[in-house]
């Protein structure tokens, strides 16, 4: 990923920052950037973080109060991981 893409994802709070005392102390940053990553849809309403502080973090979100749409997106994403 380009430095510009990385900076944009960090600014949007979608990408983990390096240099946090707690992640350095326990060795979580030793393999960055290999072995870790983030994947998201174009709208950035579905994200998956791989090997940050937990092995897998799946996030489904959107503005507003349509909890059903958020849950359906999360369910479809989780099913795709299971396959």
C-alpha positions in Angstrom: 0.0 0.0 0.0 1.2 3.5 -0.7 2.2 5.8 2.1 -0.7 8.1 1.1 -3.2 5.2 1.4 -1.7 4.2 4.8 -1.9 7.8 6.1 -5.5 8.1 5.0 -6.5 4.8 6.7 -4.8 5.9 9.9 -6.5 9.3 9.8 -9.9 7.6 9.3 -9.1 5.4 12.3 -9.2 2.2 10.2 -5.6 1.3 10.3 -3.5 0.5 13.3 -0.7 2.8 14.2 2.8 1.5 15.1 4.8 2.7 18.0 2.3 2.2 20.8 4.1 1.2 24.0 1.8 -1.8 24.7 2.1 -3.3 21.2 5.8 -2.9 21.1 6.3 -4.3 24.6 4.5 -7.6 23.8 6.1 -8.0 20.4 3.0 -7.3 18.2 4.9 -5.0 15.9 7.8 -7.4 15.1 6.2 -8.6 11.9 4.8 -5.4 10.6 3.9 -5.0 7.8 4.2 -8.7 6.8 1.8 -11.0 8.6 -0.7 -8.2 9.4 -3.3 -6.4 7.3 -6.6 -4.7 6.9 -9.2 -5.4 4.2 -12.3 -3.3 3.6 -15.1 -2.7 1.1 -15.2 0.4 -1.0 -17.6 2.1 1.4 -15.5 1.2 4.4 -18.6 -0.2 6.1 -17.1 -3.7 6.4 -13.5 -4.2 7.6 -11.4 -7.0 8.8 -8.2 -6.6 10.7 -5.8 -9.5 10.6 -3.2 -10.0 13.4 -3.3 -6.7 15.2 -4.1 -7.0 18.9 -6.3 -9.9 18.3 -6.0 -12.6 15.6 -9.1 -11.5 13.6 -11.4 -8.5 14.1 -14.5 -8.2 11.9 -16.2 -4.8 11.9 -19.5 -3.9 10.3 -20.7 -0.3 10.7 -22.6 2.6 9.1 -24.1 5.9 10.0 -27.6 6.0 11.1 -29.8 3.5 13.0 -30.3 0.6 10.5 -29.0 -2.1 12.8 -30.5 -4.8 10.6 -28.3 -3.7 7.6 -25.2 -3.7 9.8 -26.0 -7.2 11.2 -26.8 -8.6 7.7 -23.5 -7.3 6.4 -21.6 -8.7 9.4 -23.4 -12.1 8.9 -22.5 -12.3 5.2 -18.9 -11.4 6.0 -18.6 -14.0 8.8 -20.1 -16.6 6.4 -17.5 -15.7 3.8 -14.7 -16.2 6.4 -16.1 -19.6 7.3 -16.0 -20.7 3.7 
